[in-house]
Amino acid sequence: MEPRDIIPDKQIYHVGDVMKPTVKMFCGCCFDPGFVDWAVYISKDNQNWTQTCSMHNTGGCGFASGYTYFDACGPNGIPVTTDMIGTIYVGVVNCIWPCAQTIDSSVDTTAIIASYPVTVKAPYPTGYGGLTIVSQPSGASVWIDGAYVGVTPLNDYVAIMGSHSISVIYTGYADQSDTVTIPNGGQVVKSYKLSSGSPWDVVVNYAPWIIGGAGGVIALFLLMKARQKKLERLR
């Protein structure tokens, strides 16, 4: 039973944020009560590492089998400070108690089981925050307060604090509309799983060029049949 990967909660942070990565553990079959110990390190060059936290989980995996997940640094996470600005790497090492009771100044690079890079930026300007939007599938158009701002994944879009309307649009899928509140100096992360549109969406999208034509009825019928076949393939 040991860590196999460390997973970020975000790709972009600002000074004052808290990183809350997740450790992916592999547990043996059936009951595995062993200790679960690991330490989390950060690095500016992916070579020289400094420990930020460590965990000692006496509960082990219990009856879990296969992969399970733990908060890498507990509820307190890793506070983001000014000396982290730029690209940093977050890594995890497997250790044996009492490693979770001490903080080591460095670790052999070869001991890092898994790591990932993240970007740390200066604090948001006063009165502003950030918005990150991801979607499945990616590449959807994002509109904020009626203005086009880019496509998903939209990372750390800086917006004035307060309420904003957002729309996520992808051809062939139902539009997503939402309202978000951007905090002062904070970041909101939104994720949307887009669903295939209904046949009525096809009518609305293609109405301008099929209405009025002599073959309008036939064209509409063929479009709806094609749409139905696509929906059947996606199920």
ZAGU-717468 format. One record per residue (C-alpha): residue in one letter; x, y, z. Coordinates in steps of 0.1 Angstrom, whole numbers, plus 2048, in hexadecimal, padded with zeros to 3 digits. Layout:
<rs>
aXYZ;...
</rs>
This chain:
<rs>
m800800800;e8118207F4;p80B8407E1;r80A83C7BB;d80285F7B0;i7FB8837BD;i7DE8967AC;p7DA8BC7AD;d7BA8CE7B5;k7C38EB79E;q7DE8F3784;i7E191878C;y7E39277AF;h7E894A7BD;v7FA9557DC;g7E29507F9;d7D29317EA;v7D490F7FA;m7DF8F07E6;k7CB8D17EE;p7D98B57D9;t7CD8917DB;v7E38727E0;k7D98537CB;m7E18347DF;f7E180F7D5;c7D17F87EF;g7D47D27EF;c7B77BB7EB;c79D7B9807;f7A67C582A;d7C77D982B;p7CB7EA84D;g7EF7F5849;f7FB81884F;v7FA831833;d817849834;w82386381B;a833885819;v82D8A1800;y8498B67F2;i84C8D47DC;s8688DF7C4;k8708FC7AE;d8868E8796;n8788C5799;q8998BA7A9;n89D8CB7CB;w87F8C37E2;t8738D1802;q8598C0818;t8388D281E;c8238B8830;s821894839;m80587D843;h80285F85A;n7E184C854;t7DD83086D;g7BC82585D;g7CD81783E;c7B680E822;g79E7F9836;f7897E381F;a7917F8800;s7A17E57E3;g7B37F57C6;y7B881B7C4;t7AC8327DF;y7B28577E6;f7BD86D803;d7C1892809;a7E7895804;c7EB8AF820;g7CB8AB834;p7B28C7837;n7CC8E383B;g7DC8DD819;i7FB8F080E;p7FA916812;v8069287F2;t8219427FA;t83495C7E7;d8539477E4;m83F92E7CF;i8389467B3;g840937791;t83F912788;i8428FA7A5;y8408D47A7;v82D8C17C1;g83889E7C8;v8318817E0;v8478677F0;n83F847802;c84C845825;i84B831845;w840840867;p84D855878;c854869857;a83187885C;q83C88687D;t85B899870;i8638B2855;d8828AA840;s8948C782E;s8998B380E;v8948927FE;d8A687E7E3;t8968857C1;t8948607BA;a87C85C7D8;i8618717C7;i8478587BB;a8328727A7;s8328977A2;y8208B178D;p8268D6784;v80F8F378E;t811918788;v8119317A5;k80895579E;a8099757B2;p7E997E7C5;y7CA98A7B2;p7C69B07B0;t7AF9BE7CB;g78B9B87C2;y79299C7A9;g7939767A9;g79795A790;l78094177E;t78B920770;i77390D75A;v7788E974C;s7608D5738;q75B8B2729;p7618B470C;s77A8D070D;g77B8EB6F3;a7598FA6FC;s7549206F8;v752933718;w73D95371B;i73E96973B;d72498473F;g71C98071A;a74098570E;y7559696FE;v774962713;g783942705;v77F91D704;t78290171E;p7978FA730;l79691F73B;n7B1923755;d7B093F76F;y79C95975C;v79F979771;a77E989778;i7709A478F;m7629977B0;g73D9917B1;s72297E79E;h727974779;s713961760;i72594774B;s71C93272D;v72F913720;i72690B6FC;y7318EF6E6;t7218E76C4;g70D8C76C6;y7098C96EC;a6F08D9703;d6FB8FC70F;q705900734;s6FB920746;d705928769;t70B944782;v72B947796;t73795E7B1;i75B9687AF;p76B96F7D2;n78398A7D8;g7A697B7D4;g7989587CF;q79393F7B3;v77492C7A8;v77790B795;k75A8FE781;s7578DE76E;y73C8D5755;k7348B4744;l7228BD725;s7048A8719;s6FA8A26F5;g6DE8B96E9;s6BB8AF6E1;p6AC8AC6BE;w69B8CE6C6;d6BE8DD6C9;v6C48D26A5;v6A48E4699;v6AF9046AB;n6D390369E;y6CB8FB67A;a6A990D676;p6B792C664;w6C1918646;i6A78FC645;i688910649;g67991D629;g68B906612;a6788ED5FC;g68C8D160B;g6888DE62F;v6738C163C;i68A8A762D;a6A98B963A;l69A8BC65D;f69289765D;l6B588D652;l6C58A366C;m6B0895688;k6B887167D;a6DD87967D;r6DA88969F;q6C886A6AC;k6E385369F;k6FE8696B1;l6EB8676D1;e6E98416CE;r70E83F6C9;l7158546E8;r6FF83E6FF;
</rs>
